[in-house]
Amino acid sequence: MRQRIRNILILMCVCIVGIYLFQGYWLYNSYHIQLDQFNKDINESLRTAVFNKQFADARRYFRNFGKDRDRDSFRLSPHDMPPPSGEPDMRTIHLQRENVTDTVKRRREFRYNNDPSKREYVDTLARQISDLILLNNLTSDSVKLVKLDSVFTAELHSRQILTGYELDTFHIDFNGYSRDSFRDSLRKRPPLQTSKIPFNPASNLFVQAKFESPLQYILAKMMWTLVGSLVLLVLTTICFVYMLRTILKQKRLSEVKNDFINNMTHELKTPIATVYAAVEAMQNFNALNDQRKTQTYLDISKQELQRLSDLVEKVLHIAAEEREEIELFREPTDLSDMMDSIITNHQLKSGRPVQFRFDNLVGERLVKVDRTHLTNAVSNLVDNAIKYSGDQPSVYIKTSLEGSRLIIKVKDNGIGIPKIYQQNIFDTFFRVPTGNLHNVKGFGLGLSYVKKIVELHSGTISVNSEPEKGSEFIIQILV
């Protein structure tokens, strides 16, 4: 049994660790995918912002300075925009100039397609316009950068990116650069930084954005993934712990039930054997002719039958408790009368002198409790106090009222209960381990019955105990 439980535990632990590692690896990959997407988004946003800013400047220039009759027909469409994919190369340095020139040429070619002289005029005009826009710095770079910053911010917000950033500009000297080395220098991009985007080719000005940690943005993107993973891991862990506790509880229950059966067999055989021996003595050894011997054997038989009856009563109590068939019938009860009955009963059947002390702070007041079950519960505590004490047992019982609560304390001078077992003594069939030797016979039923009766009275029971210093059980119930 233990080996099977150990194997199950090992397999479950391996499964739990595997699930945790798999979820961690999956979340790690998801984080890096989101981080790569973030880097792509910020690059696309900066390219789009630069493009929109440059062509907005071109439109504004034509609105303010274009006097030509065809100026209203000059409109730039999204088709004029260079494809956003790919890294900038040598051609991107003069991209703005070529785009403006090509746009003007395309807009005019459909009118002057059959006239070579007019096409030459259009080419010259387009080149002059692009030179005027790009080569003549109509607006300072600092002013353009401020406007680019607002356009870039709007583009980021449209992509739900709220991470802080800084825009930096670079003047790059192209002397000594080959085409490949220049392309490689632009492609180099540390994490959380965009590529260097041409901003003003006339002055060799490039722009780059540096971002703060995008952790908050990525966590927002992965929110449902993280919540789902966390819920899954928590549920898996709870199920594992619950199943483990159930298995261990069933194992412990099986062990205590086996111990109960062994003790029960011994306890049943002892009174039966005693009564059988007494009856046999009266039949076969002429004990009936001796009045004194007859009375002695009858007393022994009666005592053992009473012991057998108490044992059966306890088993019936625990069986009724398991079926939850115990019902309380509260009635006004005189605590002094109830405790006197308990003390008298135990003085008669203890077989040794017991020192009792009873303090009733309730007085003449009647309390509404189930007299029968509460008497049995207190009697169980007194019985344990006597059984687990030495040669001179001393039992102290105290009753008091605190508001609507009745407090009953039963204290003894017995062997006490170790701290590690005090939480388990109220469990069914549990007995404090003493090895293979049980000097005091029992079945672990009494205290579980006491706890059940106390809880049915809407109360609690606790214990204060130290080894070799005795125990004190405290019952608090609503009356």
Steps between C-alpha positions, in 0.01 A plus 500: 500500500773745595699416187196562279433835667865594460491414128179700450653795682816490286302481174272785604796717599666433164178594319459820702861606440462418128187714474673790675807476274287474185290799599812699587663416165182587312463835680870575440458444127180703496681788669776502241249479215321804642836676543592434135159629393555809713831569323333458161214730598724781622708483178190505281361786706814710458519435123134591461539812716803622296319432173184682612702795634703544180202482269296724727778758457478454122123552495530807719767643270282459193202653676698807601727554203356311207341747257488269208156434352552129543598519868160367614557187297819422696399252770713228647332166549602214727626321185784754489627379834801267489436150634558494879668162504875463466788698642623833353791489257694760295192572292295608805733798551346672196163328524306815578634687200433215259148447632404862452655510151340171395163607633497823305616319187229233530232761551609685186588213265142410420453858367824537310565144387507587129707817525875439568572868557231523764626182671845653525348810652311294754815311603687825550214647702476189723873510568485868590206445737676215682818709529298784641327279758790280609824683422376835628440458871170684516446409866768442763570142601415572864152622407449199276611267781241646740225447243629151424481419870127580510435301182702206636310510831167491319617206289611309811169568675312365200691174559423517876866556587529735797861426595721804557769580243760757389569616144869539407647647180827408330705671234678228302804565280483265199865545398681168510177295518440225251145404409505180710671653802254789501205263480641295788550810714136595456379148572677482834226547758548439871192373688227758562641732232381565146715503190654826388244654265600775248333821616666775295727365221609854415688521832562124541272502804368171632254440786476213747267428794613342827229341716470421867420148618184377323419258784168668582397500132594132456324398823186678382520307172553172687247569776252225414782256429658567839167482684408174328838346577487613862148360548604171340808468720310590817221252423753229419687563825178505705385174343839344569499607865137396546559158347817451704321589822215266411739212434689559824176537693369173358829332586486627858133404527581151380774468760286626789211277394729199505617606845136545603406152382792348690411685820130429456565129462707495816251710697205286393674176580608611849152556658356202316778277628460633853125444507545155347752407767270624781203302368716191455627531857150518637398195299799272544659595832191505725519876533123513524525334838722779624294817525805725524669352192177512307458869577862568404464324166173678433659838579789423265258395227291812548805727488632337183158509335475871586840552344383314192184711492704825520713380214197424283351838593812680383500315170132587451574865579775518239285318242216748558747786472626373162140487373436842655194367680570667833225748586506726801204542733579808705334527837558708814773320693641538848877479460558414866272200479656388169859526630413326829361209300818479289730514806300238692497263203877518452574463871308173499656344191855636511623221731742738673468818702457814291514853637227712340453874525205682348453878486163616369509872424167479317310457826133406498447619145375242252668473158334373185707208370454140394548339841559144376764577236675769704514261798658234278750753363613622843504141626741408220734779607484391864557138401812596304622716788480200734645244256801712403590606856724325749414310815333804658289664230373851562222647284391864515173606333397864468189651338437869432302734276646775282215679329309242300779243519524214747860407582585156640859421600626150586856489634710203616848420632569229242776423253413789266498518121798603283447818295538322165195281569265758651347587161427133422354364823146594391526297179308174479704193606806710580705406804825656616773259384669299777666234286359149499406517869171660605481509878163673478240332284292709262388545144542869419124555501437700817650838412363497146153446649559786748599735219193405298263570791669832575476611135131403492458740794664770280810491715870425499736278695870558562776346708793633701748229590864429573659158543509385865308813610146399417239625254214748505209475255290813449148479357318815388140463380208735431210473744 
